[in-house]
Amino acid sequence: MIGRLRELFDRGGAARAEADRIRREGIVGRASVIGTSGTGRRRDDRFETELRVEVLLPRRRRFETTIRDWLTAAERKRVGIGQSVPIAADPAQPGHVVLLLDADRVDPRAIAALGPIAGGPGGPRVADVAPPPIDPTLDA
């Protein structure tokens, strides 16, 4: 009995270690939340939450996957339907994706400059960019 419990806990530890490795070494991208539900399981102040997401990774096609993670109440508010969340994917298996919620401390201007294909609104159109000022000293 105790051996079985130890085995179950060790698997949880191995899964956390794997998720931490992906967070450190993985391919960073964004995901749009298209569905969310609680599993009913709770661990201290964290709730197990299942997210259905559309993933966007650099130089890869978009795809949908499901992520299960233990989230605090504040984190659950950040992953509502329609929200964009940072993720990391395993380089060897890009379909294996984990949340990267602590990576959201990015300058919003950097994301706003991304093109629409990369998940941002895009930069200014060429017609919207003012021409550089003319230096009158160059005419002499």
Helices and strands as residue ranges (DSSP letters): H 2-25, E 27-43, E 46-56, E 63-71, H 73-78, E 84-89, E 97-99, G 101-103, H 108-112, G 116-118, G 126-128, G 136-139
